[in-house]
Amino acid sequence: MENIKHESEHLTEKEFIPKGTACSSGSKAYNTFINTIVSVVEKYGAEILEEIDCAV
């Protein structure tokens, strides 16, 4: 157990993902992706859930 290396507690996710990348939550690509997913769920969500209920 003495050989286990502990990561520093001050490391945060921000240090791994640079700001301004396509995957950051404030980027235009991220917002476009989220808006697209929301519109798909709004349009087809109920139909998909009904089909899942019928399959179970």
N, CA, C and O atoms as a Maestro MAE file, in Angstrom:
{
 s_m_m2io_version
 :::
 2.0.0
}

f_m_ct {
 s_m_title
 :::
 protein
 m_atom[224] {
  # First column is atom index #
  i_m_mmod_type
  r_m_x_coord
  r_m_y_coord
  r_m_z_coord
  i_m_residue_number
  s_m_chain_name
  s_m_pdb_residue_name
  s_m_pdb_atom_name
  i_m_atomic_number
  :::
  1 25 0.801 -1.199 0.000 1 A "MET " " N  " 7
  2 3 0.000 0.000 0.000 1 A "MET " " CA " 6
  3 2 0.845 1.266 0.000 1 A "MET " " C  " 6
  4 15 0.371 2.326 -0.409 1 A "MET " " O  " 8
  5 25 2.087 1.168 0.453 2 A "GLU " " N  " 7
  6 3 2.938 2.345 0.491 2 A "GLU " " CA " 6
  7 2 3.322 2.803 -0.908 2 A "GLU " " C  " 6
  8 15 3.675 3.967 -1.102 2 A "GLU " " O  " 8
  9 25 3.259 1.905 -1.885 3 A "ASN " " N  " 7
  10 3 3.688 2.224 -3.242 3 A "ASN " " CA " 6
  11 2 2.618 2.935 -4.070 3 A "ASN " " C  " 6
  12 15 2.881 3.343 -5.202 3 A "ASN " " O  " 8
  13 25 1.436 3.084 -3.523 4 A "ILE " " N  " 7
  14 3 0.355 3.733 -4.250 4 A "ILE " " CA " 6
  15 2 0.640 5.222 -4.334 4 A "ILE " " C  " 6
  16 15 0.908 5.879 -3.328 4 A "ILE " " O  " 8
  17 25 0.576 5.748 -5.573 5 A "LYS " " N  " 7
  18 3 0.789 7.182 -5.765 5 A "LYS " " CA " 6
  19 2 -0.575 7.864 -5.741 5 A "LYS " " C  " 6
  20 15 -1.490 7.457 -6.457 5 A "LYS " " O  " 8
  21 25 -0.704 8.875 -4.937 6 A "HIS " " N  " 7
  22 3 -1.957 9.622 -4.858 6 A "HIS " " CA " 6
  23 2 -1.856 10.864 -5.731 6 A "HIS " " C  " 6
  24 15 -0.868 11.597 -5.695 6 A "HIS " " O  " 8
  25 25 -2.913 11.079 -6.519 7 A "GLU " " N  " 7
  26 3 -2.931 12.279 -7.347 7 A "GLU " " CA " 6
  27 2 -3.169 13.481 -6.452 7 A "GLU " " C  " 6
  28 15 -3.833 13.393 -5.419 7 A "GLU " " O  " 8
  29 25 -2.634 14.560 -6.858 8 A "SER " " N  " 7
  30 3 -2.793 15.790 -6.096 8 A "SER " " CA " 6
  31 2 -4.265 16.188 -6.090 8 A "SER " " C  " 6
  32 15 -4.942 16.104 -7.115 8 A "SER " " O  " 8
  33 25 -4.748 16.614 -4.951 9 A "GLU " " N  " 7
  34 3 -6.162 16.970 -4.828 9 A "GLU " " CA " 6
  35 2 -6.498 18.282 -5.529 9 A "GLU " " C  " 6
  36 15 -7.670 18.577 -5.764 9 A "GLU " " O  " 8
  37 25 -5.473 19.075 -5.867 10 A "HIS " " N  " 7
  38 3 -5.766 20.359 -6.498 10 A "HIS " " CA " 6
  39 2 -5.978 20.248 -8.006 10 A "HIS " " C  " 6
  40 15 -6.304 21.248 -8.646 10 A "HIS " " O  " 8
  41 25 -5.802 19.064 -8.590 11 A "LEU " " N  " 7
  42 3 -6.040 18.893 -10.016 11 A "LEU " " CA " 6
  43 2 -7.532 18.943 -10.291 11 A "LEU " " C  " 6
  44 15 -8.322 18.305 -9.595 11 A "LEU " " O  " 8
  45 25 -7.904 19.684 -11.283 12 A "THR " " N  " 7
  46 3 -9.312 19.782 -11.651 12 A "THR " " CA " 6
  47 2 -9.484 19.427 -13.113 12 A "THR " " C  " 6
  48 15 -8.512 19.336 -13.863 12 A "THR " " O  " 8
  49 25 -10.711 19.232 -13.505 13 A "GLU " " N  " 7
  50 3 -11.006 18.903 -14.898 13 A "GLU " " CA " 6
  51 2 -10.575 20.027 -15.828 13 A "GLU " " C  " 6
  52 15 -10.218 19.773 -16.979 13 A "GLU " " O  " 8
  53 25 -10.603 21.260 -15.348 14 A "LYS " " N  " 7
  54 3 -10.223 22.398 -16.176 14 A "LYS " " CA " 6
  55 2 -8.780 22.294 -16.651 14 A "LYS " " C  " 6
  56 15 -8.443 22.805 -17.719 14 A "LYS " " O  " 8
  57 25 -7.937 21.648 -15.885 15 A "GLU " " N  " 7
  58 3 -6.544 21.518 -16.271 15 A "GLU " " CA " 6
  59 2 -6.369 20.499 -17.395 15 A "GLU " " C  " 6
  60 15 -5.354 20.530 -18.092 15 A "GLU " " O  " 8
  61 25 -7.320 19.610 -17.586 16 A "PHE " " N  " 7
  62 3 -7.211 18.591 -18.608 16 A "PHE " " CA " 6
  63 2 -7.847 19.032 -19.925 16 A "PHE " " C  " 6
  64 15 -7.408 18.599 -20.991 16 A "PHE " " O  " 8
  65 25 -8.856 19.872 -19.874 17 A "ILE " " N  " 7
  66 3 -9.538 20.332 -21.077 17 A "ILE " " CA " 6
  67 2 -9.295 21.829 -21.213 17 A "ILE " " C  " 6
  68 15 -9.835 22.614 -20.434 17 A "ILE " " O  " 8
  69 25 -8.495 22.232 -22.186 18 A "PRO " " N  " 7
  70 3 -8.234 23.662 -22.345 18 A "PRO " " CA " 6
  71 2 -9.503 24.419 -22.710 18 A "PRO " " C  " 6
  72 15 -10.346 23.918 -23.454 18 A "PRO " " O  " 8
  73 25 -9.629 25.619 -22.183 19 A "LYS " " N  " 7
  74 3 -10.801 26.430 -22.518 19 A "LYS " " CA " 6
  75 2 -10.767 26.781 -23.994 19 A "LYS " " C  " 6
  76 15 -9.700 27.004 -24.565 19 A "LYS " " O  " 8
  77 25 -11.938 26.828 -24.606 20 A "GLY " " N  " 7
  78 3 -12.023 27.186 -26.006 20 A "GLY " " CA " 6
  79 2 -11.990 26.000 -26.950 20 A "GLY " " C  " 6
  80 15 -12.096 26.190 -28.161 20 A "GLY " " O  " 8
  81 25 -11.848 24.785 -26.443 21 A "THR " " N  " 7
  82 3 -11.881 23.618 -27.315 21 A "THR " " CA " 6
  83 2 -13.325 23.291 -27.655 21 A "THR " " C  " 6
  84 15 -14.253 23.810 -27.035 21 A "THR " " O  " 8
  85 25 -13.504 22.433 -28.639 22 A "ALA " " N  " 7
  86 3 -14.850 22.082 -29.104 22 A "ALA " " CA " 6
  87 2 -15.667 21.396 -28.024 22 A "ALA " " C  " 6
  88 15 -16.896 21.410 -28.085 22 A "ALA " " O  " 8
  89 25 -15.011 20.796 -27.034 23 A "CYS " " N  " 7
  90 3 -15.751 20.054 -26.020 23 A "CYS " " CA " 6
  91 2 -16.022 20.885 -24.769 23 A "CYS " " C  " 6
  92 15 -16.649 20.386 -23.835 23 A "CYS " " O  " 8
  93 25 -15.577 22.113 -24.721 24 A "SER " " N  " 7
  94 3 -15.860 22.927 -23.538 24 A "SER " " CA " 6
  95 2 -17.304 23.395 -23.579 24 A "SER " " C  " 6
  96 15 -17.862 23.623 -24.652 24 A "SER " " O  " 8
  97 25 -17.908 23.537 -22.403 25 A "SER " " N  " 7
  98 3 -19.346 23.782 -22.331 25 A "SER " " CA " 6
  99 2 -19.771 25.141 -22.867 25 A "SER " " C  " 6
  100 15 -20.963 25.346 -23.099 25 A "SER " " O  " 8
  101 25 -18.863 26.069 -23.071 26 A "GLY " " N  " 7
  102 3 -19.241 27.386 -23.568 26 A "GLY " " CA " 6
  103 2 -18.997 27.573 -25.044 26 A "GLY " " C  " 6
  104 15 -19.273 28.651 -25.570 26 A "GLY " " O  " 8
  105 25 -18.486 26.564 -25.740 27 A "SER " " N  " 7
  106 3 -18.125 26.727 -27.143 27 A "SER " " CA " 6
  107 2 -19.357 26.679 -28.044 27 A "SER " " C  " 6
  108 15 -20.405 26.151 -27.674 27 A "SER " " O  " 8
  109 25 -19.197 27.241 -29.224 28 A "LYS " " N  " 7
  110 3 -20.291 27.269 -30.194 28 A "LYS " " CA " 6
  111 2 -20.656 25.856 -30.659 28 A "LYS " " C  " 6
  112 15 -21.834 25.537 -30.827 28 A "LYS " " O  " 8
  113 25 -19.632 25.008 -30.868 29 A "ALA " " N  " 7
  114 3 -19.885 23.634 -31.313 29 A "ALA " " CA " 6
  115 2 -20.672 22.858 -30.259 29 A "ALA " " C  " 6
  116 15 -21.588 22.104 -30.588 29 A "ALA " " O  " 8
  117 25 -20.313 23.047 -28.997 30 A "TYR " " N  " 7
  118 3 -21.022 22.374 -27.901 30 A "TYR " " CA " 6
  119 2 -22.475 22.835 -27.846 30 A "TYR " " C  " 6
  120 15 -23.385 22.013 -27.742 30 A "TYR " " O  " 8
  121 25 -22.692 24.142 -27.916 31 A "ASN " " N  " 7
  122 3 -24.059 24.672 -27.856 31 A "ASN " " CA " 6
  123 2 -24.894 24.192 -29.044 31 A "ASN " " C  " 6
  124 15 -26.075 23.882 -28.881 31 A "ASN " " O  " 8
  125 25 -24.296 24.126 -30.233 32 A "THR " " N  " 7
  126 3 -25.009 23.621 -31.411 32 A "THR " " CA " 6
  127 2 -25.384 22.163 -31.213 32 A "THR " " C  " 6
  128 15 -26.502 21.759 -31.535 32 A "THR " " O  " 8
  129 25 -24.456 21.368 -30.684 33 A "PHE " " N  " 7
  130 3 -24.724 19.955 -30.426 33 A "PHE " " CA " 6
  131 2 -25.869 19.790 -29.436 33 A "PHE " " C  " 6
  132 15 -26.786 19.002 -29.672 33 A "PHE " " O  " 8
  133 25 -25.823 20.524 -28.333 34 A "ILE " " N  " 7
  134 3 -26.867 20.413 -27.314 34 A "ILE " " CA " 6
  135 2 -28.220 20.834 -27.884 34 A "ILE " " C  " 6
  136 15 -29.226 20.172 -27.629 34 A "ILE " " O  " 8
  137 25 -28.259 21.915 -28.645 35 A "ASN " " N  " 7
  138 3 -29.520 22.362 -29.235 35 A "ASN " " CA " 6
  139 2 -30.073 21.334 -30.209 35 A "ASN " " C  " 6
  140 15 -31.286 21.135 -30.278 35 A "ASN " " O  " 8
  141 25 -29.199 20.681 -30.961 36 A "THR " " N  " 7
  142 3 -29.640 19.638 -31.895 36 A "THR " " CA " 6
  143 2 -30.219 18.445 -31.141 36 A "THR " " C  " 6
  144 15 -31.276 17.930 -31.503 36 A "THR " " O  " 8
  145 25 -29.527 18.011 -30.098 37 A "ILE " " N  " 7
  146 3 -30.015 16.885 -29.293 37 A "ILE " " CA " 6
  147 2 -31.363 17.217 -28.664 37 A "ILE " " C  " 6
  148 15 -32.263 16.377 -28.652 37 A "ILE " " O  " 8
  149 25 -31.512 18.429 -28.145 38 A "VAL " " N  " 7
  150 3 -32.771 18.843 -27.527 38 A "VAL " " CA " 6
  151 2 -33.900 18.802 -28.543 38 A "VAL " " C  " 6
  152 15 -34.993 18.331 -28.230 38 A "VAL " " O  " 8
  153 25 -33.653 19.288 -29.758 39 A "SER " " N  " 7
  154 3 -34.716 19.294 -30.760 39 A "SER " " CA " 6
  155 2 -35.096 17.878 -31.185 39 A "SER " " C  " 6
  156 15 -36.269 17.609 -31.444 39 A "SER " " O  " 8
  157 25 -34.125 16.970 -31.262 40 A "VAL " " N  " 7
  158 3 -34.418 15.573 -31.612 40 A "VAL " " CA " 6
  159 2 -35.247 14.914 -30.521 40 A "VAL " " C  " 6
  160 15 -36.206 14.200 -30.811 40 A "VAL " " O  " 8
  161 25 -34.878 15.154 -29.262 41 A "VAL " " N  " 7
  162 3 -35.629 14.565 -28.144 41 A "VAL " " CA " 6
  163 2 -37.042 15.134 -28.098 41 A "VAL " " C  " 6
  164 15 -37.995 14.395 -27.851 41 A "VAL " " O  " 8
  165 25 -37.189 16.434 -28.332 42 A "GLU " " N  " 7
  166 3 -38.524 17.036 -28.328 42 A "GLU " " CA " 6
  167 2 -39.390 16.460 -29.447 42 A "GLU " " C  " 6
  168 15 -40.586 16.238 -29.257 42 A "GLU " " O  " 8
  169 25 -38.789 16.217 -30.609 43 A "LYS " " N  " 7
  170 3 -39.558 15.753 -31.757 43 A "LYS " " CA " 6
  171 2 -39.881 14.260 -31.683 43 A "LYS " " C  " 6
  172 15 -41.006 13.859 -31.981 43 A "LYS " " O  " 8
  173 25 -38.904 13.431 -31.288 44 A "TYR " " N  " 7
  174 3 -39.073 11.986 -31.356 44 A "TYR " " CA " 6
  175 2 -39.092 11.286 -29.996 44 A "TYR " " C  " 6
  176 15 -39.282 10.071 -29.939 44 A "TYR " " O  " 8
  177 25 -38.901 12.017 -28.913 45 A "GLY " " N  " 7
  178 3 -38.778 11.403 -27.597 45 A "GLY " " CA " 6
  179 2 -39.974 10.573 -27.187 45 A "GLY " " C  " 6
  180 15 -39.810 9.438 -26.740 45 A "GLY " " O  " 8
  181 25 -41.173 11.111 -27.327 46 A "ALA " " N  " 7
  182 3 -42.380 10.389 -26.906 46 A "ALA " " CA " 6
  183 2 -42.576 9.111 -27.727 46 A "ALA " " C  " 6
  184 15 -42.945 8.066 -27.191 46 A "ALA " " O  " 8
  185 25 -42.325 9.210 -29.024 47 A "GLU " " N  " 7
  186 3 -42.478 8.043 -29.900 47 A "GLU " " CA " 6
  187 2 -41.488 6.944 -29.524 47 A "GLU " " C  " 6
  188 15 -41.848 5.767 -29.487 47 A "GLU " " O  " 8
  189 25 -40.275 7.316 -29.253 48 A "ILE " " N  " 7
  190 3 -39.255 6.338 -28.874 48 A "ILE " " CA " 6
  191 2 -39.605 5.679 -27.550 48 A "ILE " " C  " 6
  192 15 -39.459 4.466 -27.402 48 A "ILE " " O  " 8
  193 25 -40.066 6.472 -26.586 49 A "LEU " " N  " 7
  194 3 -40.447 5.909 -25.290 49 A "LEU " " CA " 6
  195 2 -41.612 4.943 -25.417 49 A "LEU " " C  " 6
  196 15 -41.648 3.925 -24.726 49 A "LEU " " O  " 8
  197 25 -42.573 5.247 -26.297 50 A "GLU " " N  " 7
  198 3 -43.698 4.335 -26.523 50 A "GLU " " CA " 6
  199 2 -43.208 3.006 -27.093 50 A "GLU " " C  " 6
  200 15 -43.667 1.941 -26.680 50 A "GLU " " O  " 8
  201 25 -42.273 3.074 -28.043 51 A "GLU " " N  " 7
  202 3 -41.739 1.841 -28.616 51 A "GLU " " CA " 6
  203 2 -40.953 1.040 -27.612 51 A "GLU " " C  " 6
  204 15 -41.005 -0.190 -27.628 51 A "GLU " " O  " 8
  205 25 -40.225 1.706 -26.736 52 A "ILE " " N  " 7
  206 3 -39.498 1.002 -25.682 52 A "ILE " " CA " 6
  207 2 -40.471 0.317 -24.749 52 A "ILE " " C  " 6
  208 15 -40.244 -0.827 -24.357 52 A "ILE " " O  " 8
  209 25 -41.567 1.001 -24.377 53 A "ASP " " N  " 7
  210 3 -42.584 0.403 -23.499 53 A "ASP " " CA " 6
  211 2 -43.213 -0.821 -24.127 53 A "ASP " " C  " 6
  212 15 -43.484 -1.803 -23.437 53 A "ASP " " O  " 8
  213 25 -43.449 -0.775 -25.436 54 A "CYS " " N  " 7
  214 3 -44.056 -1.915 -26.129 54 A "CYS " " CA " 6
  215 2 -43.097 -3.106 -26.188 54 A "CYS " " C  " 6
  216 15 -43.538 -4.255 -26.184 54 A "CYS " " O  " 8
  217 25 -41.813 -2.845 -26.241 55 A "ALA " " N  " 7
  218 3 -40.820 -3.903 -26.353 55 A "ALA " " CA " 6
  219 2 -40.601 -4.623 -25.033 55 A "ALA " " C  " 6
  220 15 -40.144 -5.766 -25.023 55 A "ALA " " O  " 8
  221 25 -40.916 -3.976 -23.927 56 A "VAL " " N  " 7
  222 3 -40.631 -4.572 -22.615 56 A "VAL " " CA " 6
  223 2 -41.729 -5.475 -22.184 56 A "VAL " " C  " 6
  224 15 -41.659 -6.062 -21.105 56 A "VAL " " O  " 8
  :::
 }
 m_bond[223] {
  # First column is bond index #
  i_m_from
  i_m_to
  i_m_order
  :::
  1 1 2 1
  2 2 3 1
  3 3 4 2
  4 3 5 1
  5 5 6 1
  6 6 7 1
  7 7 8 2
  8 7 9 1
  9 9 10 1
  10 10 11 1
  11 11 12 2
  12 11 13 1
  13 13 14 1
  14 14 15 1
  15 15 16 2
  16 15 17 1
  17 17 18 1
  18 18 19 1
  19 19 20 2
  20 19 21 1
  21 21 22 1
  22 22 23 1
  23 23 24 2
  24 23 25 1
  25 25 26 1
  26 26 27 1
  27 27 28 2
  28 27 29 1
  29 29 30 1
  30 30 31 1
  31 31 32 2
  32 31 33 1
  33 33 34 1
  34 34 35 1
  35 35 36 2
  36 35 37 1
  37 37 38 1
  38 38 39 1
  39 39 40 2
  40 39 41 1
  41 41 42 1
  42 42 43 1
  43 43 44 2
  44 43 45 1
  45 45 46 1
  46 46 47 1
  47 47 48 2
  48 47 49 1
  49 49 50 1
  50 50 51 1
  51 51 52 2
  52 51 53 1
  53 53 54 1
  54 54 55 1
  55 55 56 2
  56 55 57 1
  57 57 58 1
  58 58 59 1
  59 59 60 2
  60 59 61 1
  61 61 62 1
  62 62 63 1
  63 63 64 2
  64 63 65 1
  65 65 66 1
  66 66 67 1
  67 67 68 2
  68 67 69 1
  69 69 70 1
  70 70 71 1
  71 71 72 2
  72 71 73 1
  73 73 74 1
  74 74 75 1
  75 75 76 2
  76 75 77 1
  77 77 78 1
  78 78 79 1
  79 79 80 2
  80 79 81 1
  81 81 82 1
  82 82 83 1
  83 83 84 2
  84 83 85 1
  85 85 86 1
  86 86 87 1
  87 87 88 2
  88 87 89 1
  89 89 90 1
  90 90 91 1
  91 91 92 2
  92 91 93 1
  93 93 94 1
  94 94 95 1
  95 95 96 2
  96 95 97 1
  97 97 98 1
  98 98 99 1
  99 99 100 2
  100 99 101 1
  101 101 102 1
  102 102 103 1
  103 103 104 2
  104 103 105 1
  105 105 106 1
  106 106 107 1
  107 107 108 2
  108 107 109 1
  109 109 110 1
  110 110 111 1
  111 111 112 2
  112 111 113 1
  113 113 114 1
  114 114 115 1
  115 115 116 2
  116 115 117 1
  117 117 118 1
  118 118 119 1
  119 119 120 2
  120 119 121 1
  121 121 122 1
  122 122 123 1
  123 123 124 2
  124 123 125 1
  125 125 126 1
  126 126 127 1
  127 127 128 2
  128 127 129 1
  129 129 130 1
  130 130 131 1
  131 131 132 2
  132 131 133 1
  133 133 134 1
  134 134 135 1
  135 135 136 2
  136 135 137 1
  137 137 138 1
  138 138 139 1
  139 139 140 2
  140 139 141 1
  141 141 142 1
  142 142 143 1
  143 143 144 2
  144 143 145 1
  145 145 146 1
  146 146 147 1
  147 147 148 2
  148 147 149 1
  149 149 150 1
  150 150 151 1
  151 151 152 2
  152 151 153 1
  153 153 154 1
  154 154 155 1
  155 155 156 2
  156 155 157 1
  157 157 158 1
  158 158 159 1
  159 159 160 2
  160 159 161 1
  161 161 162 1
  162 162 163 1
  163 163 164 2
  164 163 165 1
  165 165 166 1
  166 166 167 1
  167 167 168 2
  168 167 169 1
  169 169 170 1
  170 170 171 1
  171 171 172 2
  172 171 173 1
  173 173 174 1
  174 174 175 1
  175 175 176 2
  176 175 177 1
  177 177 178 1
  178 178 179 1
  179 179 180 2
  180 179 181 1
  181 181 182 1
  182 182 183 1
  183 183 184 2
  184 183 185 1
  185 185 186 1
  186 186 187 1
  187 187 188 2
  188 187 189 1
  189 189 190 1
  190 190 191 1
  191 191 192 2
  192 191 193 1
  193 193 194 1
  194 194 195 1
  195 195 196 2
  196 195 197 1
  197 197 198 1
  198 198 199 1
  199 199 200 2
  200 199 201 1
  201 201 202 1
  202 202 203 1
  203 203 204 2
  204 203 205 1
  205 205 206 1
  206 206 207 1
  207 207 208 2
  208 207 209 1
  209 209 210 1
  210 210 211 1
  211 211 212 2
  212 211 213 1
  213 213 214 1
  214 214 215 1
  215 215 216 2
  216 215 217 1
  217 217 218 1
  218 218 219 1
  219 219 220 2
  220 219 221 1
  221 221 222 1
  222 222 223 1
  223 223 224 2
  :::
 }
}
